[in-house]
Every structure is written in C-alpha cells, then in structure tokens.
Amino acid sequence: MAPYLANSEAEHRSQAKRSAALTSLLAALGITIFKLLTGVFTGSLGMLSEAAHSAIDLIAALITLLTVRASDLPADEEHNYGHGKLESLSAAAEALIMIGSCVWIAIEAIHRILHHTHLDLRWSLWPFVVLLLSMSVDYTRSRNLHRVATQVRSDALEADALHFGTDIWSSAAVLVGLIASYLGERLHIPAFEYADPIAALLVAAIILRVTWRLARNTIDSLLDATPPETRERMRRDMVRELEATDGILSVERVRVRRSGSNYFVDLTLGLPRNLTFQRSEQITAAATNAVQRSLPGADVVIHAVPTATLGESVFDRIRAVAARSNLAIHDVSVQQDDGALHVEQHLEVPETMSLAEAHEIATQLETNIRQEVPGIATLLTHIESEPATIANAAKLEASANLEAQLRKVASLFPEILDIHEITVTRGHGGAANSVQINCHCTLPDDLPMSRVHQVITEFESEFRLDHPQVSRVFIHPEPATDNAR
C-alpha cells in the first residue's frame, strides 16, 4: 500500500509540473507573437527588445517543458540518484540564452544613442494594450509557476517563475519609454527621443540581474549546495528532533543535497556503543522518520558512530572493548576492594587455536581493558574453547529429599511465596559429578528488583551451604499475578 501511495504522489507531482510548464509555454507563445507584431508595426526598439525577451522566455518555457518530463524519469543503473539535475542544466541553458539577448539589446540601444539613429515611431494604442496584457499574463503565470514550483521543488519551474515575475518590470520600463517618446514628439523635447533606447537598456539590465540570480542558484544546485531555506529548516526542526530522539547521543554531521525535487540526506549519528543491532535499527528508523517529516520523501543514509556514555557500567565498558576486538566474553565478575577493581572474565576462542595464540589475544584484550577502565587492579582471564561453553548435561529426576530441602530453605525467606518447576541436571560446566538445580520462584509483584536479587542470591547461598555437591542453583523469579495465570 505504501509504495502505491508514494508512486501516486510522485505521478501527481509530475502531472502538476507538466501542466504548469505547458500553460507557461502557450502563454509565452501568444505574448511573443503580439509583441513582435506590435514592435514591427510601431518601430519601437523597446517593443522589439520586449519581443526578444519574450522569445527567450518562449524558448525557456519549451526547455522547461521538455526538462520536467525527462527529470521525472526514475533512477536507473547509470543514474543512481535519478535525473533531477536536468532541471539545473535547463536553468543553466536559459541563463546563457538570456545573456545573449542582453548583449544584443544593449549593443543596439547604445548604437542608436551614439549615432542618433532612431526609428520613426508610428503611434498606436496597440503597444499599450499588448504591454498591459503582457503584464497581466506574466503576473498570473508567475504566481502559478511559483506555487507549483514550491509544492514540487522544481528548479526549472522556479526559474520560469522568476523570469516572468521580472517581465512585469521590463514591460513597465518599455511602457514608460513609449509614453516619454510620445510626449517628446508632441512637446518638442529632443531629450525624450532617447527614451525608447534607454528603456531597452533598462530591460537589458533587468534581464542581466535576473540572469545573475538564476546563474547563482543554478551553480549552487550543480555544486550540491544546501538551499538556504533547507538549512534553516534543518537547524530549526530536523536537528532538534533528531537530538530529542531516544537513543541518539549526538548529531555529528548532516549533509543534504538536492537533485530536482528529490532530497538526499547523509547523517552521522552518535549512538551508545553497547546497543544491540536490533535496537540500532530501531533508532535508525526513528531518525529516518524524523528527517522525512522535515523533508518529505527524502532518501536518508545514516552512519552510526559508537559512543561511550556517562552512564556506562564497568561491565558495559569491558564488553565494549571485547566487542571492538570482535571477541566473545561471558561471566564477567567485578569486585571492589579499597577503591580498586578486581575483574574476572571468560574469553572464548576457537578450539583449533594454539595456546600461544590464545594467550596473546587474551593479553592484548587485558591491555585494552585496562586502558578503557584505569581503576582495574587485577584482571584474570579464563581462556576456553568455544565448544566448552556448551555443557553436556544429563537430566536427573529430583529426589524427594533434595526437593524437600529446597522448599525448606525457601520457607526461611518470607518474600518467596512458592517454588515450582524444579529440575536437576548432572554434568553442568563440564564436570561429570556437578549438579545444577533449576526452579521457578514466585515473589510479590511490587518487590523491587534490588530486593529480588538479594533474596535469590541469599537463597542460593543458603541451599548450597548444606549441599556442596550442587554447583549452581538457577532461579527464575516470577510475579505472583503471572504465577496465578
């Protein structure tokens, strides 16, 4: 269901882009024809420059229409990030065309001013009607293109919206130039004769300014610069939400690039180094969702950096050192005497490894642990081969006497409400005569775990005191409500 919705949304965005681009193309075609005919009929350089400007917009609109069709093609083996950069290339092509038109308009206008060569303007209401119509059309399509470009994050449509928005001012400049020329002729003011070429220069300046803005945005896009509005959104929303996500210690680096309407986000996050792989995956999914709430549909890649936390226990730090060396340890015990730590641990190595190799590994591990935990006074490592960690135990029937003794000792602890599911095995830990007892122990629901651990430990110690043949009593605590079920 989710892929279908995503594809449907992408198709909707693509259709909106194509519709806006086609409407812009038709509008540009009509306005260009009107301006060209009016410029030829009246002999106004300002109108002819406006026609040239509109012709550029027509070409730009055509390029945009073709580009938005191609940029929506899905990613393939050669273009892993899709075809969105075509929109930036389209904007670059428009910028080059606009620079060419600026040069032509400026040269022609300067030539007329310096050499006093002016076309005889044939006055008519048509230039004013066409210019006012052009300004109205430009205003409407600029707003429509900007709205769609914002919704679908299209560089090509945004470039067109910028062009047509400034066309309003260039048309106004030509309108003022025509009015001034008309007044100069009627009022016999020679200086006003230059109003038309000056208006053309003003149009060229406006086109150049728009071209500079477009070129700067295009270069930023091609160089994968993060858009300003995206940077602000990252600081205000995304990074703050990531830092508040449970399990994320720090946001080390955020990189965002945009290709067409698609965002690609690379995150480097500091995560607790003692996390399980499953928990890391959950935190990664939460971080991805946080990014996509700020940048819908973003492609997110996350790199996790294992980080030590202030709340790590000695056990966590020792296991972290072993995990960093890809070593398996178990039965880690830590005792404290006069502020010094005394550590014992079991290290698993392959059974085919020689003693010399195993001892070298153990020595290096102990060195690394001492560096990580400076307070360790003694560190004893028991080296064992991996198969030795699997006990070959034989199940025995619990004698009535042994079970009776177990229940008798349990009765000494008022917190123990019941013991059940008692099993006895022989051969635990590799010793043929060693015995292990397993049982379930019922305790009150509201008993704190600190007291639970104390009761279980004392229960085991008390029982083994009278039964030294029992190497271990493994007790599983259960709340009374669970036992009642």
N, C-alpha and C positions, 0 to 999 in steps of 0.2 A: 504494500500500500504506500509506504513512504517513497520508494523510487518513482512510483506512478505520479504522486503529487509533485515531486521535485521536477520530473520531466514536464508535467503540465504547466508548472510555474515558469520553467525555462522557455517553453513554447509561447506562453503568454507574453513574456518579456520580449522575445524575438519578434512576435507579431506586432507589438506596440512600437518597437524600433522601426520596423519596415514601413508601417503605416505612417509614422511621423516623417520618415525620410521621403516617402513618395509624395506626401502632401507638400512638403517643402520644395521638392523638385518641380511640381506643377506650378506652384506659386512663383518660383524663381523664373520659370519659362515665360509665364504671362507678363510679369513685370519687366523682364529684359526686352521683350518684343515691344511693349508700349514705350519704354524709354528710348530705345534705338530709333523707332519711327519718329518720335517727338524730337529727338536730338537732330536727326537728319532734316526734318521739316523746318525746324526753327533755326538751325545752325549754331546752337548753343554748345560750347565746349563742355560746360558744366553738365548738361544733359547727356552729352556723349560719354563723358567720364563716368557718369552715373550708370549709363548703359553698359560700359565696360566693367564697372564694379558688379553690376547685376549679372553680367555674363560669367564673371568669376564665381559668383555665388551659385549660378546655374551649374557650372562645372563641379563646384564643391558639393552641391546637393546630389549630383549624379554619382560622384565618387563615394559620397556618404551612403547612398542607397546600395551601391554595389558592395561597399565595405561591410555594412551591418549584416548583409546576407552571408558574406564569407566568414565574418568574425564569430558567428554563432555556430560554426561547424564544431563538432565535438573533438576532443583531444584524440590523437592517434599515435602510432609508434614513432613518427618523426617529430611531432609537435606535442610533447607530453603535457604542456601547460595550455593547450588549446590554441586558438587563432586570434585571441583578443588583441594582440599587438598590431593587427592590421588596422585597427581604428587609429592608433597613434601614427602609423605610417600614412594613413589617409590625411590626418591633420597636418603632417609634415608636407605632403604634396600640396595641400591647399595654401600653406604658408608660402611656398615657393612661387605659386601662381600669383598670389596677392602681391608679393614683392615685385614681380614683373610688371603688374598693372600699375603699381605706384611709380615705377621708373618711367613708364610711357606717359602717364598723365602729367607727371612733374616736368618732363622734358618738353612736352607740347605746350604746357601753360607758360613755362619760362620763355620759350621761343616766341610766343605771342606777345608777352610783356616787353621783352627786349627789342623785338623787331617791329613792334606796333602793328602786327598783323592780326586783325580781328575779323571774325566772320560777321557779316551783317545779320543781326538777329531779326527774324521775322516773327513779329509778336502774335501770340495766340493764347487762348485760355487753356489749350491742351497741356502745355508743360506743367502748369499749376495743378490741373486736375490729376495728371499722371503722378506728379510728385506726392500730392496728398493721398492718392490711392495707394502709392507705394509705401508711404509711411504707415498707413493703416494696416496694410498686409504684413509689413515687416514686424510691426508691433504684435500682431496676432500670432504669427508663426514663431516669432522669437519666444514668446511666453509658452507656447505649446511645446516647442522643442526643448526648452529648458526644463519644463515639468517632466517630460518623458525621459530626458537625459538623467535627471536626478533620480527618478524611480528605477531606471535600469542600469545606471552607472556607465553611460556611454560617452567616451571621449569624442567620438565623431559627431554625435548629435549636440553635445555641449559646444563644440567648435562652431557648428552651424548656428546655434542659438546666439553665440557671441557675435558672429558676423552680422546676422540680421538685426540684432539689437543696435549695433553701431550704424547700420544702414539708415536708421531713422535720423541720426545726427548728420550724416553725409547728405541725405536728401534735403534736410533743412538748410544746410550750407548752400546747396545749389539753388534752392528756392530764394534765399536771401540774395544770392548773386544775380539771379534773373530780375528780381524786383529792383535792385540797385542799378542794373544796366538799363532797365526800362525808365527809371527816374532820371538817370544821367542823360539819356537821349531827349526826354521830354523837357528837362530843366536846363539842358545845355551845360552839364557839368562834365568836363573831359575826364576827370579822375575816375568817375564812375564807370568809364568804359572798361577799366581793368577788373571790374567786379566779377565778371564771368570767369576769366582765367584764375583770379585769386580764389574764387570758390572752388575751382578744380584743384588748386594746390591744397586747399583745406581738406578736400575729400581724400587726396593722396596722403596727407598727414594722418587723417583718421584711419585709413586703411593700414598705414605703416604701424600705427600704435596697436591696432588690433592684431596685426601680424606678429608683432613682438610678443604680445601676451600669449598668443597661440603657440608660437615657436618655443617660448619658455616652458609652457605646460607640456608641450609635446616632448621636448628634450627630457624633462623630469620623468615623464611616463616611460620613455625608452630606456632611461637610466635606472628605472625601478625606484624612483624617489617616492617616499610615502606622502600622499596628499595631505595638505595642512589640516583639513577637516578630519581626516582619519587619525592623524597624530593627536589631535585634541580629544577625539573620542576614545582613543587608546588610554590617554592619561586620565581622563575623567571617569570612564566606565570600566573598560576591559581590564586594565592592570589592577584597579582597585578590587574588582570582583574576583580576579584570579588570586590575589593575596588573601582574600577572605575565604577562599575555598579550603575546606578541611583537608589537611594533609599536605598542602603546598607551603613550604617554608619560605621560599623567596622566588621572585621572578627575575632571573638573571639577565635575560635578553629577549627582546621582542623584535622580530623583523617582519615587515609587511610589504608585499609587492602586489601590484595590480596589473592584470592583463585583460584589457577590455572591461567587461562588467564583473569579472571574477577576481576575488582576493585570495592570495596565498600567504599564509601566516606561519612563520617558524618561531617556536617558543623554546626557551631553555629554562627549565624549572628546577629549583632545588627541592628534593623530596627526602624524607627520612631514609637513611640507608638501611634500616632494618625492616623495611616494608617487604611484604610478600609480593610476588609477581602479580597475583590476582588483585591485591589492593592497589598496586601501582597502575594497573589497567583501569580500575575504577576511578582513580584520581585523574588519569589522563582523559578519560571520557568526560568527566565533570569539567575539566579545563577546556576541552574542545567545545562543549556546550556553552560555556561562558564566553568564549571568543565569538561563536556564531550568533549569540544574542546581540552582540555589538556589530558584527559584520555577517549578516545572514548569508548562508551558503558558502562561507569561506572554506577553503581547503587548508586544514590545520595539520602541521607536523610538529611533534613535541619531542624534545630531547631532555631526558631526566638526568640530573646530576645528584648522585648520592651525597647526602649532607648529614653531618653529625648534629644531633640536637642536644640542648642543655639538659633535657630530662632523661637522657640515656643512662641506663644502669650499667654497672660493671659487666654484667652478663652480656648485655647488648653490644657493648664495645668490644668484648672479646670475640663474640660471634661475628661481628662485622669484620674484624681483622682476618678471621679464618675464611669468611666468605669472599673477601677481597683476593685471597690467595687460592680460591676455589678448593678449599679443604673442608672436610666434614668433621665436626667435633660434636660430642654429646657428653652428658653427665658432667657438666661444668659445676664445680662447687667452689665457693669463695668463703673464707673465714677471715675475721679481723682480730688482730691481737696487737694492742698498744699502738693503734693507728696504722699498722702495716697490714697489707692484704696477703693472704696465702691462698693460692689458686691451685686446684687440681682439675684436670680435664682428660678426656679420652679422644684420641686422634685416630681416625680411620684411614688406612692406606691399603692399596691393592695387595692381595696375598702373594702376588708374584714379585713384589718389590723386595730388594735386599735390605738387611738391617742397616747397613751403612747409608743407603739412600734414604730410608725412612727416618733415621736419626738426624740426617742433615735437614730434612724437611721440618722435623719437629723443632730443631734448634733455631732455624730461621723463623718459624712461627712464634716461638717464645720470644725471640728478639723483637719481632714486630709488635707483639702484645705488650711487652714492657715499654716500648716507645709510645704506644697508644695509652697505656694506663701506668703512669710513672709510680704510683703508690704500691705496686706489687713487690713484696719482699721475696717470696719464694713462688716458683711456678713449676709444678710437676705434671708432666705429660705422659699418660699411659698410651703407648702405641699398640694398636691392634689391627689385624687384617679385617677387611670388610665382612667376610663370612662369619667371623667370630662374634659379630654383633647380633646375629640371628641365633637365638637359643633353641636347642633341640630338647624341648620339654615333653615329658610323658605325663599325661593326666592321671591323677590318682583319685580314688574315692576318699572323701574326707571322713576320717574316723569319727565316731560319736564323741570320743574323748576330746579330740582336737577341736571339734566344733563347740562342744560344751565349754571348754576352756576359753575359746574365743568370745563366746557370749558372756561368760563370767567376767572377763576383763572389760568388755564393753559396758557391763552394768555399773562399773565404777565411775563412768562418765555420764552425768545426768543429761547432757546435751544429746547423747546418742539414743534415739528413740527405737531404733531397730537395726538389725543387720540381716542380710539375706543374700541369696545367690552366691553361696560360698563354694569356691573350687580350690583344689590343691594340685599343684604340678611339681614334678621332680626333675632335676637337671637344669634348673634356671642358671643362666650365666656360664654354662659350660661345665659346672661341677656336677658329677653324677649323683651325689647324695644330697645336694642342696634342695631345699623345699621352698616354694613360694605359695602364699595364700592370697587369693583374690576374693574380694567381697564388696557388696554394696552397703552403704551405711546411711541411714535416714536421720536427718537433723532438722531443727526448726527452720522455717522459711526465712525468718528475719535475722538469723545468726550471721554476724559479719564474717567475711572471708578470713580475716586475720585470726578470729577465734576458731573457725572451721579448721584452718591449717594447724593451729596449735593442738586442738583436740585429736586430730588424726595422727599427728606426729607422736603425741604422748601415748595414744592408744597402741600404735605400732611398737614403740619402745617398750612399753609395759608388757606386752604379749611376748616379744622376743626375749625379754629378760628371763622368763621361765622356759622358753623354748628356743634354745640356741641353734637347734637344727634348722629352724626356719630362717632363711636368708633375707626374706623380704615379705612384708605384708602390704599388698597393693589395695588401697581402699578408694572406692568411688563414692563421693558424697552426693546425696540426693535430698532435695527439699521434701518436707512431709506431704505437701499437696501433690507433688509429682508421684510419690510413692503410693498415694491413695488412689491414683488412677489405675 
